[in-house]
């Protein structure tokens, strides 16, 4: 009887962990499941439609005059934290001051809205009064990242904007502006087990040196941070081409420093599932060949 109770409790804990993880996904499954072969759209307003902005939602969705709700692709908006309780409110105020009542150009990326009734899109607005110093052809997502009002998020349809988004994020992080002034948004050290545990169930950015590469039945595990149990990147075998795209090789990863972003899961050990090359930044070059564990 006790064994059945223990098994039931274990299943309950795993189910609860799964619910927490999926409840924190900022991006709908429909967008996340977009084909990996989707052509990268240029990060410009060319070919878009003229719209007028009337509101900014609590989730940083943008409401248009015709009633549509827009999910901004490529940005993970700032949220309030214990150490920065006013971060989200300040970001909302800046965006409202810039965008509400303003004409913009919309490039919708789906014909139908997601389950939250939002249409994923690229949105471009006049830079006057924008909360950043980004270029005149101003992507709203890029302006938010540039001003530290959000982090770059590797959505499938953001691939064409990704180099610009990363550069903007790196500059904001170096200047410690916006969310980057808050320790809760620090890039996590893969060897810092406590910080990793405190960030599970949400988007995180983790960096560290590769210590081991191993294989499961259907996945490649790239361990980082000094101890195998600390943190790993999980890569499905069918997605192993991602390493080639990044000029990486399984047998030469030892000691290479990587930065990875995605949803931090602890159901099978602390890890981030990688399905797109945009999720990984290579911080140091390849090392000498290593022995790949069976």
Long-range contacts (C-beta under 8 A, 24 or more apart in sequence): 14-267, 17-201, 17-266, 17-267, 18-267, 20-201, 21-200, 21-201, 21-263, 21-265, 21-267, 23-201, 24-201, 24-202, 24-203, 24-263, 25-263, 26-59, 26-76, 26-77, 26-153, 26-203, 27-71, 27-153, 27-155, 28-71, 28-114, 28-115, 28-116, 28-118, 28-120, 29-115, 30-110, 30-114, 30-115, 31-71, 31-73, 31-109, 31-110, 31-114, 31-120, 31-155, 31-156, 31-157, 32-155, 32-156, 34-156, 34-157, 35-156, 36-156, 36-239, 36-275, 36-276, 38-156, 38-157, 38-159, 40-159, 40-160, 41-107, 41-109, 41-122, 41-157, 41-159, 41-160, 42-160, 43-122, 43-139, 43-142, 43-160, 43-161, 43-164, 44-124, 44-137, 45-105, 45-107, 45-122, 45-124, 45-137, 47-107, 48-105, 48-106, 48-107, 48-122, 48-124, 49-105, 49-106, 49-107, 49-108, 50-103, 50-104, 50-105, 50-106, 51-103, 51-104, 51-105, 51-106, 52-101, 52-102, 52-103, 52-104, 53-99, 53-100, 53-101, 53-102, 53-103, 53-104, 53-125, 54-100, 54-101, 55-100, 56-92, 56-95, 56-96, 56-99, 56-100, 58-92, 59-116, 60-91, 60-92, 60-95, 60-144, 60-150, 61-116, 61-118, 62-99, 62-123, 62-140, 64-106, 68-113, 68-119, 69-113, 69-116, 69-117, 69-118, 69-119, 70-106, 70-118, 70-119, 70-120, 70-121, 70-123, 71-114, 71-116, 71-118, 71-119, 71-120, 71-121, 72-121, 72-123, 72-140, 72-141, 72-144, 73-109, 73-120, 73-121, 73-122, 73-141, 73-155, 73-157, 73-158, 73-161, 74-122, 74-139, 74-141, 74-142, 74-145, 74-152, 74-153, 74-155, 74-157, 74-158, 74-161, 74-162, 74-165, 75-141, 75-142, 75-144, 75-145, 75-150, 75-151, 75-152, 75-153, 75-165, 76-150, 76-151, 76-152, 76-153, 76-203, 77-144, 77-149, 77-150, 78-148, 78-149, 78-150, 78-151, 78-178, 78-179, 78-185, 81-182, 81-184, 81-185, 82-184, 83-182, 83-183, 83-184, 84-179, 84-181, 84-182, 84-184, 84-185, 87-178, 87-179, 87-182, 91-144, 91-149, 91-150, 91-178, 94-131, 94-147, 94-149, 95-131, 95-144, 95-149, 97-129, 98-125, 98-129, 98-130, 98-131, 98-143, 99-125, 99-140, 102-126, 104-140, 109-157, 120-155, 120-157, 122-157, 122-161, 132-168, 134-168, 139-164, 141-165, 142-168, 145-169, 145-172, 146-171, 146-172, 147-172, 147-177, 147-178, 148-172, 148-175, 148-177, 148-178, 148-179, 148-180, 148-181, 149-178, 149-179, 150-179, 151-179, 151-185, 151-203, 151-205, 151-261, 152-261, 153-203, 153-261, 154-261, 154-262, 154-276, 154-278, 154-279, 156-276, 158-278, 159-276, 159-278, 162-278, 166-281, 187-259, 189-225, 190-224, 190-225, 190-226, 190-230, 190-231, 191-224, 191-225, 191-226, 191-227, 191-230, 191-231, 192-225, 193-227, 193-229, 193-230, 193-270, 196-230, 196-231, 196-264, 196-270, 197-266, 197-270, 199-264, 200-264, 200-265, 200-266, 200-270, 201-263, 201-264, 201-265, 201-266, 202-263, 202-264, 203-261, 203-262, 203-263, 203-264, 204-261, 204-262, 204-263, 204-264, 204-272, 205-259, 205-260, 205-261, 206-231, 206-259, 206-260, 206-261, 206-264, 206-272, 207-257, 207-258, 207-259, 207-260, 207-283, 208-257, 208-258, 209-255, 209-256, 209-257, 209-258, 209-284, 210-253, 210-254, 210-255, 210-256, 210-257, 210-258, 211-254, 212-254, 212-293, 213-250, 213-251, 213-253, 213-254, 213-290, 213-292, 213-293, 214-292, 214-293, 214-294, 215-292, 215-293, 215-294, 220-250, 221-271, 222-253, 222-258, 224-258, 229-269, 229-270, 230-270, 231-270, 231-271, 231-272, 232-269, 232-270, 232-271, 233-258, 233-260, 233-271, 233-272, 233-274, 233-280, 234-268, 234-271, 234-272, 234-273, 234-274, 235-273, 235-274, 236-273, 236-275, 239-274, 239-275, 242-274, 242-275, 242-276, 242-277, 242-280, 245-277, 246-277, 246-280, 246-282, 247-282, 247-286, 248-282, 248-286, 249-286, 250-292, 251-289, 251-290, 251-291, 251-292, 252-286, 252-287, 252-288, 252-289, 252-290, 253-286, 253-287, 253-290, 254-287, 254-288, 254-290, 255-284, 255-287, 256-282, 256-283, 256-284, 256-285, 256-286, 256-287, 257-282, 257-283, 257-284, 258-282, 258-283, 259-283
